[in-house]
Amino acid sequence: MADRFKTGEKAPENGTYKFAGLVDGGKENSVTEDEKHVELNSGDSFPPISSQNQAAYWEKA
């Protein structure tokens, strides 16, 4: 299984990360396509899903 990171944790390396689920298991089909990928630098915090105002899991893309 790929390493998963949670909203608020720090990115271990630069790169693109993809959405891997909502922490509370909410309606993932409501997450917009624009929110499913983020570019982060090492040390940046993983973001929440703004449209859902919820914490998310992220994986390296």
Secondary structure, 3 states (H helix, E strand, C coil): CCCEEECCCECCCCEEEEEEEECCCCCHHHCCHHHCEEEECCCCECCCECCCCECEEEEEC
